[in-house]
């Protein structure tokens, strides 16, 4: 962090646990193959920026903040009753005869989830006005650079509430070996629902509209204990350090995305290409051009796929765990750039169509024969683009007594040259924000790419001082 910026102050930290645990928490909470594959990745780090009610901005001391923190901790404790594995820690059992280990969540021997109150003397516009996302946003998140395996000694969930001069940033660092983006946002949505339904002191366990399904899903003949053929963490855990990246948020209005979709479908004489496939195709082509990739070099675009509805029988959307894989399309850079956005979108569409129950189960069988973890440094090359997160998640529906958030931001985790995260746009209605991370020269080239720049829209104007 450079010397021009004020630095973050940690005011307090504590641990939060459910007031009591459900009976089943006495048992080991087993991890499914998709969870174990995530042990070497970073935590999920996402958070929301809220405006402080304007009549409270210059109040000192801050009864508003004290009341907010009390209510956040109280509602978090209730949320952790429903999502009790998040208050546990990882535990490893070594099987010396088989030279293997099994890893599970111990829900009892843990101090709970971490809760941090911090402050930073900057304003909302200091976060949102610069062209690039400022590096200091990374300080809004705990567990900086932690990998999920660190959940043996670190909390599986850490919440940091950072008070700005005119706003509040609520951030979660959530162990990705416990759940994927669908699980993460279900937790965040239910925490918000509980916050809105409880008074500051109510500690009753309230029912929630989408309780997580914590019963473990294993394919036939697999689990609940999965032995990983390793004897030391170094065999399956590596620590990825991102190079210096520029990170920008680009806004696409619903109208701009509709045009892209119409163009892609008309070029392919098709109707099936989706809005998101069209947008991903634009990004894939534009980044490939920006990188000045040699014509014969293979370039790939992967999209994160939630497979709950793809499996047969289907899993509920409330199933808690990692049921996510990536679907991948490849093309020679020259062909990708020469042909239209429709051609690239059709390749992505085909990759999605081929993501069937049969293919998923074959991949699971293959993983069981030879288990591995996703290691960022090995799974993505300098010609790949990864579309992560999803604009379908309910991100702006989370409220904590301060009205609607004005922005969504993420931490250091899981970022590399070519990582793109898709969020719903602030105004909703099918608009999308893309958070794009690129090497500085590649970003400079993207900013002068006419096809890309002509597709983006101005973000909606936000007024920060909401009176509630």
Residue pairs with C-beta under 8 A, 6 or more apart in sequence:
1 7
1 135
1 136
1 139
2 135
5 122
5 134
5 136
6 120
6 121
6 122
7 120
7 139
8 118
8 119
8 120
8 136
8 139
8 140
8 162
9 118
9 119
9 120
10 116
10 117
10 118
11 117
11 118
11 119
12 116
12 117
13 114
13 115
13 116
13 117
14 73
14 114
14 115
15 111
15 112
15 113
15 114
15 115
15 155
16 73
16 76
16 77
16 80
16 87
16 112
16 113
16 114
16 115
16 159
17 77
17 80
17 87
17 111
17 112
17 113
18 77
18 78
18 80
18 81
18 84
18 87
19 77
19 78
19 81
19 203
19 205
20 81
21 81
21 84
21 87
21 107
21 108
22 81
22 84
24 214
25 84
25 88
25 107
25 108
26 107
26 108
28 91
28 104
28 105
28 106
29 85
29 88
29 104
29 105
29 106
29 107
29 214
29 216
30 104
30 105
30 216
30 223
30 224
30 225
30 226
31 103
31 104
31 105
31 177
31 178
31 226
31 321
32 216
32 217
32 218
32 223
32 321
32 322
33 222
33 226
33 364
33 367
33 368
33 371
34 180
34 321
34 322
34 323
34 324
34 325
35 177
35 178
35 179
35 321
35 322
36 103
36 177
36 226
36 228
36 371
36 373
37 322
37 367
37 371
37 372
37 373
37 374
38 148
38 176
38 177
38 322
38 373
38 374
39 103
39 147
39 148
39 149
39 177
39 236
39 237
39 373
40 147
40 148
40 149
40 236
40 237
40 238
40 373
40 374
40 375
40 376
41 147
41 148
41 176
41 177
41 373
41 374
41 375
41 376
41 414
42 145
42 146
42 147
42 148
42 176
42 240
42 376
42 412
42 413
42 414
43 143
43 146
43 147
43 148
43 173
43 174
43 175
43 176
43 413
44 172
44 173
44 174
44 175
44 176
44 181
44 184
44 413
44 414
45 141
45 143
45 171
45 172
45 173
45 174
45 410
45 411
45 412
45 413
46 171
46 172
46 174
46 184
46 188
46 389
46 395
46 408
46 409
46 410
46 411
47 140
47 141
47 160
47 169
47 170
47 171
47 172
47 408
47 409
47 410
47 411
48 169
48 170
48 171
48 395
48 396
48 398
48 405
48 407
48 408
49 124
49 127
49 128
49 167
49 168
49 169
49 405
49 406
49 407
49 408
49 409
50 167
50 168
50 169
50 170
50 400
50 402
50 403
50 405
50 406
51 124
51 166
51 167
51 402
51 403
51 406
51 464
51 465
51 466
52 64
52 164
52 166
52 167
52 168
52 402
53 64
53 402
53 466
53 467
53 468
54 166
54 465
54 466
54 467
55 467
56 62
56 64
57 165
57 166
57 465
62 163
65 117
65 163
65 168
67 200
68 161
68 168
68 400
68 401
68 402
69 117
69 161
70 200
71 195
71 198
71 200
71 400
71 401
72 115
72 159
72 161
72 170
72 195
72 400
73 115
74 198
74 200
74 201
74 202
74 203
75 191
75 194
75 195
75 198
76 113
76 115
76 159
76 191
77 203
78 194
78 198
78 203
78 204
78 205
78 206
79 187
79 190
79 191
79 194
80 86
80 87
80 112
80 113
80 157
81 205
82 190
82 208
82 211
82 212
83 187
83 190
83 212
83 214
83 320
84 107
84 214
85 105
85 107
85 156
85 178
85 214
85 320
86 113
86 156
86 157
86 174
86 175
86 178
86 187
87 107
87 110
87 112
87 113
87 156
87 157
88 105
88 106
88 107
88 108
88 109
88 110
88 156
89 105
89 106
89 109
89 110
89 151
89 152
89 153
89 155
89 156
90 103
90 104
90 105
90 106
90 149
90 151
90 152
90 156
90 175
90 177
91 103
91 104
91 105
91 106
91 109
91 152
92 101
92 102
92 103
92 152
93 101
93 102
93 103
93 104
94 100
94 101
94 231
95 101
95 102
95 227
98 227
99 229
99 231
100 227
100 228
100 229
100 230
100 231
101 227
101 228
101 230
101 231
102 225
102 226
102 227
102 228
103 228
104 225
105 156
105 178
110 155
111 155
112 155
113 155
113 156
113 157
113 158
113 159
114 142
114 155
114 157
114 158
114 159
115 158
115 159
115 161
116 142
116 158
116 159
116 160
116 161
117 161
117 163
118 140
118 160
118 161
118 162
118 163
119 162
119 163
119 164
120 136
120 139
120 140
120 162
120 163
120 164
121 164
121 165
122 136
122 164
122 165
123 164
123 165
123 166
123 167
123 464
124 164
124 166
124 167
124 406
124 407
124 464
125 464
126 134
126 164
127 134
127 137
127 164
127 167
127 169
127 407
127 409
128 406
128 407
128 462
131 248
132 246
132 247
132 248
133 247
133 248
133 249
133 409
133 435
137 409
137 410
137 411
138 144
138 411
138 412
139 162
140 160
140 162
140 169
140 171
140 409
140 411
141 160
141 171
141 173
141 411
141 412
141 413
142 158
142 159
142 160
142 171
142 173
143 150
143 154
143 158
143 173
144 411
144 412
145 239
145 241
145 412
145 413
146 154
146 173
147 237
147 239
148 175
148 176
148 177
148 178
149 177
149 233
149 237
151 175
151 177
151 178
156 174
156 175
156 178
157 172
157 173
157 174
157 175
158 172
158 173
159 170
159 171
159 172
160 169
160 170
160 171
160 173
161 168
161 169
161 170
161 171
162 168
162 169
162 171
166 464
166 465
167 406
167 464
168 402
169 409
170 400
171 411
172 184
172 187
172 188
173 411
173 413
174 184
174 187
176 322
176 414
177 322
178 320
178 321
179 187
179 320
179 321
179 322
180 306
180 321
180 322
180 323
180 324
181 304
181 306
181 324
181 388
181 389
181 390
181 393
182 306
182 308
182 317
182 323
182 324
182 393
183 212
183 319
183 320
183 321
183 322
185 393
185 394
185 395
186 210
186 212
186 317
186 318
186 320
187 212
188 395
188 398
189 210
189 394
189 397
189 398
190 208
190 209
190 210
190 211
190 212
191 398
192 397
192 398
192 399
192 400
193 208
193 209
194 206
194 208
195 399
195 400
195 401
196 399
196 401
197 206
198 204
198 206
210 317
210 318
211 318
212 318
212 319
212 320
213 315
213 316
213 318
213 319
213 320
214 320
216 223
216 224
216 321
217 315
217 319
217 321
217 323
218 224
219 361
219 364
219 365
222 364
222 368
226 368
226 371
228 236
228 371
229 371
230 236
236 372
236 373
237 373
238 375
238 377
238 378
240 375
240 376
240 377
240 416
242 412
242 415
242 416
242 437
243 416
243 417
243 439
244 439
244 440
245 415
245 416
245 417
245 437
245 438
245 439
245 440
246 437
246 438
246 439
246 440
246 443
247 415
247 435
247 436
247 437
248 435
248 436
248 443
249 433
249 434
249 435
249 436
249 459
250 433
250 434
250 436
250 456
251 425
251 431
251 432
251 433
251 456
251 457
251 458
251 459
252 260
252 279
252 425
252 431
252 432
252 433
252 434
252 455
252 456
252 457
253 425
253 427
253 431
253 457
254 425
254 429
254 430
254 431
255 457
256 455
256 456
256 457
257 275
257 278
257 279
257 430
257 431
257 432
258 275
258 430
259 455
260 275
260 278
260 279
260 282
260 341
260 455
261 273
261 274
261 275
261 278
263 278
263 340
263 341
263 342
264 270
264 273
264 277
264 278
264 281
264 340
264 341
264 342
264 345
264 346
265 271
265 272
265 273
265 278
265 342
266 342
267 340
267 341
267 342
267 343
268 342
268 343
268 345
268 346
270 342
270 346
270 349
272 349
273 342
273 345
273 346
273 349
274 349
275 430
276 303
276 387
276 391
276 422
276 432
277 303
277 345
277 348
277 349
277 352
278 341
278 345
279 422
279 432
279 434
280 301
280 303
280 345
280 348
280 387
281 301
281 341
281 342
281 344
281 345
281 347
281 348
282 341
282 451
282 452
282 455
283 301
283 385
283 387
283 420
283 434
283 436
283 452
284 299
284 301
284 329
284 336
284 344
284 348
284 385
285 336
285 337
285 341
285 344
285 451
286 446
286 449
286 451
286 452
287 385
287 418
287 436
287 438
287 442
287 446
288 299
288 333
288 336
288 337
288 383
288 385
289 337
289 445
289 449
290 438
290 442
290 443
290 445
290 446
290 449
291 382
291 383
291 442
291 445
292 445
293 299
293 333
293 383
294 333
295 332
295 333
295 334
296 332
296 333
296 334
297 332
297 333
297 383
298 330
298 331
298 332
298 333
298 383
299 330
299 331
299 332
299 333
299 336
299 383
299 384
299 385
300 328
300 329
300 330
300 383
300 384
300 385
301 328
301 329
301 344
301 347
301 348
301 384
301 385
301 386
301 387
302 326
302 327
302 328
302 329
302 384
302 385
302 386
302 387
303 326
303 327
303 328
303 348
303 351
303 352
303 386
303 387
304 324
304 325
304 326
304 386
304 387
304 388
304 389
304 390
305 324
305 325
305 326
305 327
305 352
305 355
306 323
306 324
306 390
307 315
307 323
307 324
307 325
307 355
307 360
308 314
308 315
308 316
308 317
308 319
308 323
309 315
309 317
310 355
310 356
310 357
310 360
311 323
311 357
311 360
312 357
315 323
325 355
325 360
325 363
326 386
327 348
327 351
327 352
327 354
327 355
328 351
329 344
329 347
329 348
329 350
329 351
330 347
331 344
331 347
333 383
336 343
336 344
341 451
376 414
376 416
380 386
380 416
380 418
380 419
382 417
382 418
384 418
385 418
385 420
386 418
386 419
386 420
387 420
387 421
387 422
388 414
388 419
388 420
388 421
388 422
389 421
389 422
389 423
390 422
391 422
391 423
391 424
391 425
391 432
391 433
392 424
393 424
394 424
395 405
395 408
395 423
395 424
396 404
396 405
396 408
396 424
396 426
396 428
398 405
399 405
401 468
402 466
402 468
403 466
403 468
406 426
406 462
406 464
407 426
407 462
408 423
408 433
409 435
410 421
410 435
415 437
416 437
417 437
417 438
417 439
417 442
418 437
418 438
419 436
419 437
420 434
420 435
420 436
420 437
421 434
421 435
422 432
422 433
422 434
422 435
423 432
423 433
423 434
423 435
424 431
424 432
424 433
425 431
425 432
425 433
425 459
425 460
426 433
426 459
426 460
426 462
427 460
431 457
433 459
436 443
436 446
438 446
446 452
447 453
